[in-house]
């Protein structure tokens, strides 16, 4: 195996592991990438009459990347944290001064 191919394989593996390193992910990326890949594959297959499989593969890759980016941008404009259940109520913790207990002194 060539040295460049090994480097690309290691780089791909590291990028996949880094993507799983956080639990606070944008839930709009995956549907955007899926829809983009499906639309891109359909358009690519229709556009390339000589080899529709090649057009579908290229269109799916480009559409998946574009759809993932669009999903990320859409998710950035949604309130955080992303609602898991529409009926749930989220109340953020207040930041500020917390008074000492009565009878206690920090002087």
N, C-alpha and C positions, 0 to 999 in steps of 0.2 A: 504494500500500500504506500502511496506517495506521502511525503511529509505534509503537503498542503491539504490533502484530504483528511489526514489525521487531525490536523489543526482545526479544520472546519467542523469535524465531528465532535471534538472536545468543546469547541466554542458553542455549538448547538446544544450539547448536553448541559453545559453550564447555564446557558440562557433559559433552558426549560426548568432547571432546578431553581433558578433565581425567581422565576415566575410563580413558583409554588411557595415561596418563602414568607409570604404575608397572608394573613387572614382577612385583611381589609381590602378586598378587591372590588372592582367596579362590576356589578352584575349585568351591565348593559354591553360589555365587550363581547361575550360569547354569542348572544343572539344577533348582534350586529355582524360579527364575523361569519356566522352561519348563513344569514340572509345574503350577505355580500358574496360569499362563495357560491351560493346557489344561483344567484342572478348572474354573476360573472361567468360561471360555467355554461349557463344557458346562452348567454350572449356570445361567448367565445365559440361554442359549438355551432351556432347559427352563422357566425361571421366567417369561419374557415370551412369552405365547402370541400376543399381537397382532403383535409384531415381533421374531421370534427373532434376527435379525441384529443388531439394536440391543442386545438383551440379551447376545448373545455378545460383542460388541465391548466393552461396559462391563464385563462379567464377566471378560473376558480381561485388560483393563487392570488391574482391581483385583486379580485373582488373580496376575498377573505381578509386580505390586509386592509383594504379600504374600508370594509364594513367594521372591522375591529377598531380602526382609528375613529370612525364616525360614532361607534358605540361609546368609546372612551370620552369623546368630546361631549356627547349627549349626557353621559353620566356625571360629568363634572358640573353640569348646571342643575343637577337634582339635589334636593336637600340631603345632608349627611347626618346620621347614618342612613343607609338605604332602608326603606321600610320592608321588613320581612313579612309582616302581616298588616294589611290596611286597617284592621280594627284596633291594632295595638296603639297605645299612646306612648310617645317618647318624651321624657322630660330630662333635659340635660342637667348635669350637676352644676350647681351654682359655684362660682369661684369667688372667693372674697375672704373677709375676716370672719374667723370663727372665735367667739368669745370663750374665755376660760371658764372652767367650772366654778360654781359659787364656792367661796371659801378658799379657793386656791389663788396663790399670788406668784407671779414670776419676777418679782422685783428683788 
